[in-house]
Amino acid sequence: MNFLLFAQLFAQDPAPGAGQQPGGFMNSPMAPMFILGAIMLFMVMVVFPAQRRTSKQHAQALSTLKRGTKILTTGGIVATIVSAKDGEDEIVIRSEDTKLRIKRNVVAQVIGTDEAEAAKG
């Protein structure tokens, strides 16, 4: 038993060229290309389609904005849409006692509808 322990302590690596290249795959000249290829494959298969899908959903939500819809802007303002005309890039929102004119692309999220405001128009 003790002999095996001493043999492991004093064992030497095999001579280079006696089988495998020292250092394994990560020391080969193709390793950076392999890693770069794996990252690009991940981007093409996972990240880009998810971004495209999210972008389409956001564009669809922006196109369906109408009077009475409650929204959250990228600036953190929670408001209700007062007027939104199809084909125009600007909408008018109301938050408490303030009316603001904003661009459609500033809308971050559609929260719901305000039934009282929707009934006015």
Biotite code that builds the C-alpha atoms (Angstrom):
import biotite.structure as struc

atoms = struc.array([
    struc.Atom([0.000, 0.000, 0.000], chain_id="A", res_id=1, res_name="MET", atom_name="CA", element="C"),
    struc.Atom([2.749, 2.436, 0.930], chain_id="A", res_id=2, res_name="ASN", atom_name="CA", element="C"),
    struc.Atom([4.618, 1.524, -2.241], chain_id="A", res_id=3, res_name="PHE", atom_name="CA", element="C"),
    struc.Atom([1.665, 2.693, -4.381], chain_id="A", res_id=4, res_name="LEU", atom_name="CA", element="C"),
    struc.Atom([1.575, 5.991, -2.525], chain_id="A", res_id=5, res_name="LEU", atom_name="CA", element="C"),
    struc.Atom([5.295, 6.577, -3.122], chain_id="A", res_id=6, res_name="PHE", atom_name="CA", element="C"),
    struc.Atom([4.942, 5.535, -6.757], chain_id="A", res_id=7, res_name="ALA", atom_name="CA", element="C"),
    struc.Atom([2.243, 8.164, -7.280], chain_id="A", res_id=8, res_name="GLN", atom_name="CA", element="C"),
    struc.Atom([4.302, 10.856, -5.561], chain_id="A", res_id=9, res_name="LEU", atom_name="CA", element="C"),
    struc.Atom([7.423, 10.246, -7.626], chain_id="A", res_id=10, res_name="PHE", atom_name="CA", element="C"),
    struc.Atom([5.784, 9.333, -10.918], chain_id="A", res_id=11, res_name="ALA", atom_name="CA", element="C"),
    struc.Atom([6.920, 11.336, -13.921], chain_id="A", res_id=12, res_name="GLN", atom_name="CA", element="C"),
    struc.Atom([4.881, 12.539, -16.861], chain_id="A", res_id=13, res_name="ASP", atom_name="CA", element="C"),
    struc.Atom([5.380, 10.571, -20.052], chain_id="A", res_id=14, res_name="PRO", atom_name="CA", element="C"),
    struc.Atom([7.849, 12.016, -22.503], chain_id="A", res_id=15, res_name="ALA", atom_name="CA", element="C"),
    struc.Atom([6.400, 14.533, -24.988], chain_id="A", res_id=16, res_name="PRO", atom_name="CA", element="C"),
    struc.Atom([5.461, 12.981, -28.281], chain_id="A", res_id=17, res_name="GLY", atom_name="CA", element="C"),
    struc.Atom([4.823, 9.625, -26.679], chain_id="A", res_id=18, res_name="ALA", atom_name="CA", element="C"),
    struc.Atom([1.127, 9.727, -27.392], chain_id="A", res_id=19, res_name="GLY", atom_name="CA", element="C"),
    struc.Atom([-0.737, 12.936, -26.777], chain_id="A", res_id=20, res_name="GLN", atom_name="CA", element="C"),
    struc.Atom([0.307, 16.505, -27.260], chain_id="A", res_id=21, res_name="GLN", atom_name="CA", element="C"),
    struc.Atom([1.165, 18.143, -23.921], chain_id="A", res_id=22, res_name="PRO", atom_name="CA", element="C"),
    struc.Atom([-1.591, 20.399, -22.612], chain_id="A", res_id=23, res_name="GLY", atom_name="CA", element="C"),
    struc.Atom([-4.429, 18.697, -24.468], chain_id="A", res_id=24, res_name="GLY", atom_name="CA", element="C"),
    struc.Atom([-6.976, 20.391, -26.710], chain_id="A", res_id=25, res_name="PHE", atom_name="CA", element="C"),
    struc.Atom([-6.753, 23.865, -25.181], chain_id="A", res_id=26, res_name="MET", atom_name="CA", element="C"),
    struc.Atom([-3.137, 24.264, -26.327], chain_id="A", res_id=27, res_name="ASN", atom_name="CA", element="C"),
    struc.Atom([-3.933, 23.397, -29.918], chain_id="A", res_id=28, res_name="SER", atom_name="CA", element="C"),
    struc.Atom([-4.007, 26.208, -32.470], chain_id="A", res_id=29, res_name="PRO", atom_name="CA", element="C"),
    struc.Atom([-7.676, 25.448, -33.300], chain_id="A", res_id=30, res_name="MET", atom_name="CA", element="C"),
    struc.Atom([-8.975, 25.980, -29.730], chain_id="A", res_id=31, res_name="ALA", atom_name="CA", element="C"),
    struc.Atom([-9.754, 29.722, -30.109], chain_id="A", res_id=32, res_name="PRO", atom_name="CA", element="C"),
    struc.Atom([-11.542, 29.069, -33.402], chain_id="A", res_id=33, res_name="MET", atom_name="CA", element="C"),
    struc.Atom([-13.605, 26.298, -31.801], chain_id="A", res_id=34, res_name="PHE", atom_name="CA", element="C"),
    struc.Atom([-14.617, 28.529, -28.876], chain_id="A", res_id=35, res_name="ILE", atom_name="CA", element="C"),
    struc.Atom([-15.489, 31.406, -31.216], chain_id="A", res_id=36, res_name="LEU", atom_name="CA", element="C"),
    struc.Atom([-17.552, 29.047, -33.375], chain_id="A", res_id=37, res_name="GLY", atom_name="CA", element="C"),
    struc.Atom([-19.445, 27.747, -30.334], chain_id="A", res_id=38, res_name="ALA", atom_name="CA", element="C"),
    struc.Atom([-20.259, 31.297, -29.206], chain_id="A", res_id=39, res_name="ILE", atom_name="CA", element="C"),
    struc.Atom([-21.465, 32.279, -32.680], chain_id="A", res_id=40, res_name="MET", atom_name="CA", element="C"),
    struc.Atom([-23.631, 29.145, -32.914], chain_id="A", res_id=41, res_name="LEU", atom_name="CA", element="C"),
    struc.Atom([-25.215, 29.972, -29.544], chain_id="A", res_id=42, res_name="PHE", atom_name="CA", element="C"),
    struc.Atom([-25.913, 33.542, -30.669], chain_id="A", res_id=43, res_name="MET", atom_name="CA", element="C"),
    struc.Atom([-27.508, 32.441, -33.955], chain_id="A", res_id=44, res_name="VAL", atom_name="CA", element="C"),
    struc.Atom([-29.582, 29.639, -32.436], chain_id="A", res_id=45, res_name="MET", atom_name="CA", element="C"),
    struc.Atom([-30.735, 31.245, -29.158], chain_id="A", res_id=46, res_name="VAL", atom_name="CA", element="C"),
    struc.Atom([-30.134, 34.974, -28.745], chain_id="A", res_id=47, res_name="VAL", atom_name="CA", element="C"),
    struc.Atom([-31.031, 36.422, -32.161], chain_id="A", res_id=48, res_name="PHE", atom_name="CA", element="C"),
    struc.Atom([-34.397, 34.617, -32.505], chain_id="A", res_id=49, res_name="PRO", atom_name="CA", element="C"),
    struc.Atom([-35.391, 35.682, -28.978], chain_id="A", res_id=50, res_name="ALA", atom_name="CA", element="C"),
    struc.Atom([-34.557, 39.317, -29.748], chain_id="A", res_id=51, res_name="GLN", atom_name="CA", element="C"),
    struc.Atom([-36.494, 39.170, -33.007], chain_id="A", res_id=52, res_name="ARG", atom_name="CA", element="C"),
    struc.Atom([-39.536, 37.656, -31.269], chain_id="A", res_id=53, res_name="ARG", atom_name="CA", element="C"),
    struc.Atom([-39.453, 40.293, -28.505], chain_id="A", res_id=54, res_name="THR", atom_name="CA", element="C"),
    struc.Atom([-39.127, 43.084, -31.054], chain_id="A", res_id=55, res_name="SER", atom_name="CA", element="C"),
    struc.Atom([-42.151, 41.811, -33.005], chain_id="A", res_id=56, res_name="LYS", atom_name="CA", element="C"),
    struc.Atom([-44.257, 41.555, -29.836], chain_id="A", res_id=57, res_name="GLN", atom_name="CA", element="C"),
    struc.Atom([-43.328, 45.109, -28.807], chain_id="A", res_id=58, res_name="HIS", atom_name="CA", element="C"),
    struc.Atom([-44.155, 46.479, -32.270], chain_id="A", res_id=59, res_name="ALA", atom_name="CA", element="C"),
    struc.Atom([-47.511, 44.682, -32.191], chain_id="A", res_id=60, res_name="GLN", atom_name="CA", element="C"),
    struc.Atom([-48.291, 46.134, -28.739], chain_id="A", res_id=61, res_name="ALA", atom_name="CA", element="C"),
    struc.Atom([-47.423, 49.647, -29.959], chain_id="A", res_id=62, res_name="LEU", atom_name="CA", element="C"),
    struc.Atom([-49.672, 49.313, -32.991], chain_id="A", res_id=63, res_name="SER", atom_name="CA", element="C"),
    struc.Atom([-52.689, 48.389, -30.845], chain_id="A", res_id=64, res_name="THR", atom_name="CA", element="C"),
    struc.Atom([-52.523, 51.453, -28.574], chain_id="A", res_id=65, res_name="LEU", atom_name="CA", element="C"),
    struc.Atom([-55.877, 53.234, -28.271], chain_id="A", res_id=66, res_name="LYS", atom_name="CA", element="C"),
    struc.Atom([-57.711, 55.609, -25.976], chain_id="A", res_id=67, res_name="ARG", atom_name="CA", element="C"),
    struc.Atom([-58.077, 54.288, -22.421], chain_id="A", res_id=68, res_name="GLY", atom_name="CA", element="C"),
    struc.Atom([-55.056, 51.974, -22.488], chain_id="A", res_id=69, res_name="THR", atom_name="CA", element="C"),
    struc.Atom([-52.882, 52.161, -19.371], chain_id="A", res_id=70, res_name="LYS", atom_name="CA", element="C"),
    struc.Atom([-49.170, 52.194, -20.186], chain_id="A", res_id=71, res_name="ILE", atom_name="CA", element="C"),
    struc.Atom([-45.753, 52.394, -18.574], chain_id="A", res_id=72, res_name="LEU", atom_name="CA", element="C"),
    struc.Atom([-43.171, 54.582, -20.323], chain_id="A", res_id=73, res_name="THR", atom_name="CA", element="C"),
    struc.Atom([-39.426, 53.993, -20.394], chain_id="A", res_id=74, res_name="THR", atom_name="CA", element="C"),
    struc.Atom([-39.102, 56.986, -18.059], chain_id="A", res_id=75, res_name="GLY", atom_name="CA", element="C"),
    struc.Atom([-41.227, 55.208, -15.443], chain_id="A", res_id=76, res_name="GLY", atom_name="CA", element="C"),
    struc.Atom([-44.430, 57.192, -15.931], chain_id="A", res_id=77, res_name="ILE", atom_name="CA", element="C"),
    struc.Atom([-47.660, 55.225, -15.493], chain_id="A", res_id=78, res_name="VAL", atom_name="CA", element="C"),
    struc.Atom([-50.357, 56.916, -17.541], chain_id="A", res_id=79, res_name="ALA", atom_name="CA", element="C"),
    struc.Atom([-53.550, 56.498, -19.553], chain_id="A", res_id=80, res_name="THR", atom_name="CA", element="C"),
    struc.Atom([-53.709, 57.265, -23.254], chain_id="A", res_id=81, res_name="ILE", atom_name="CA", element="C"),
    struc.Atom([-55.994, 60.221, -24.038], chain_id="A", res_id=82, res_name="VAL", atom_name="CA", element="C"),
    struc.Atom([-55.558, 60.213, -27.820], chain_id="A", res_id=83, res_name="SER", atom_name="CA", element="C"),
    struc.Atom([-53.733, 57.982, -30.243], chain_id="A", res_id=84, res_name="ALA", atom_name="CA", element="C"),
    struc.Atom([-54.293, 58.183, -33.985], chain_id="A", res_id=85, res_name="LYS", atom_name="CA", element="C"),
    struc.Atom([-53.283, 55.389, -36.334], chain_id="A", res_id=86, res_name="ASP", atom_name="CA", element="C"),
    struc.Atom([-50.355, 56.327, -38.534], chain_id="A", res_id=87, res_name="GLY", atom_name="CA", element="C"),
    struc.Atom([-49.072, 59.025, -36.177], chain_id="A", res_id=88, res_name="GLU", atom_name="CA", element="C"),
    struc.Atom([-45.928, 58.636, -34.142], chain_id="A", res_id=89, res_name="ASP", atom_name="CA", element="C"),
    struc.Atom([-47.118, 60.777, -31.215], chain_id="A", res_id=90, res_name="GLU", atom_name="CA", element="C"),
    struc.Atom([-49.721, 60.003, -28.577], chain_id="A", res_id=91, res_name="ILE", atom_name="CA", element="C"),
    struc.Atom([-51.165, 62.108, -25.763], chain_id="A", res_id=92, res_name="VAL", atom_name="CA", element="C"),
    struc.Atom([-51.180, 60.594, -22.280], chain_id="A", res_id=93, res_name="ILE", atom_name="CA", element="C"),
    struc.Atom([-52.613, 61.664, -18.930], chain_id="A", res_id=94, res_name="ARG", atom_name="CA", element="C"),
    struc.Atom([-50.960, 60.946, -15.611], chain_id="A", res_id=95, res_name="SER", atom_name="CA", element="C"),
    struc.Atom([-52.822, 62.374, -12.606], chain_id="A", res_id=96, res_name="GLU", atom_name="CA", element="C"),
    struc.Atom([-53.432, 66.041, -13.591], chain_id="A", res_id=97, res_name="ASP", atom_name="CA", element="C"),
    struc.Atom([-50.754, 66.268, -16.292], chain_id="A", res_id=98, res_name="THR", atom_name="CA", element="C"),
    struc.Atom([-51.104, 65.722, -20.025], chain_id="A", res_id=99, res_name="LYS", atom_name="CA", element="C"),
    struc.Atom([-48.020, 64.806, -22.024], chain_id="A", res_id=100, res_name="LEU", atom_name="CA", element="C"),
    struc.Atom([-47.342, 64.327, -25.733], chain_id="A", res_id=101, res_name="ARG", atom_name="CA", element="C"),
    struc.Atom([-44.905, 61.448, -26.238], chain_id="A", res_id=102, res_name="ILE", atom_name="CA", element="C"),
    struc.Atom([-43.581, 59.235, -29.039], chain_id="A", res_id=103, res_name="LYS", atom_name="CA", element="C"),
    struc.Atom([-45.038, 55.756, -29.391], chain_id="A", res_id=104, res_name="ARG", atom_name="CA", element="C"),
    struc.Atom([-41.640, 54.080, -29.091], chain_id="A", res_id=105, res_name="ASN", atom_name="CA", element="C"),
    struc.Atom([-41.285, 55.448, -25.517], chain_id="A", res_id=106, res_name="VAL", atom_name="CA", element="C"),
    struc.Atom([-44.010, 53.057, -24.338], chain_id="A", res_id=107, res_name="VAL", atom_name="CA", element="C"),
    struc.Atom([-42.282, 50.213, -22.525], chain_id="A", res_id=108, res_name="ALA", atom_name="CA", element="C"),
    struc.Atom([-45.267, 48.130, -21.443], chain_id="A", res_id=109, res_name="GLN", atom_name="CA", element="C"),
    struc.Atom([-49.031, 47.976, -21.845], chain_id="A", res_id=110, res_name="VAL", atom_name="CA", element="C"),
    struc.Atom([-50.526, 47.502, -18.378], chain_id="A", res_id=111, res_name="ILE", atom_name="CA", element="C"),
    struc.Atom([-54.259, 47.270, -19.082], chain_id="A", res_id=112, res_name="GLY", atom_name="CA", element="C"),
    struc.Atom([-57.251, 49.443, -19.883], chain_id="A", res_id=113, res_name="THR", atom_name="CA", element="C"),
    struc.Atom([-59.019, 52.256, -18.041], chain_id="A", res_id=114, res_name="ASP", atom_name="CA", element="C"),
    struc.Atom([-62.698, 51.607, -18.752], chain_id="A", res_id=115, res_name="GLU", atom_name="CA", element="C"),
    struc.Atom([-63.830, 55.135, -17.779], chain_id="A", res_id=116, res_name="ALA", atom_name="CA", element="C"),
    struc.Atom([-61.352, 56.789, -20.180], chain_id="A", res_id=117, res_name="GLU", atom_name="CA", element="C"),
    struc.Atom([-62.163, 54.366, -22.989], chain_id="A", res_id=118, res_name="ALA", atom_name="CA", element="C"),
    struc.Atom([-65.885, 55.144, -22.635], chain_id="A", res_id=119, res_name="ALA", atom_name="CA", element="C"),
    struc.Atom([-65.273, 58.892, -23.095], chain_id="A", res_id=120, res_name="LYS", atom_name="CA", element="C"),
    struc.Atom([-64.027, 58.508, -26.647], chain_id="A", res_id=121, res_name="GLY", atom_name="CA", element="C"),
])
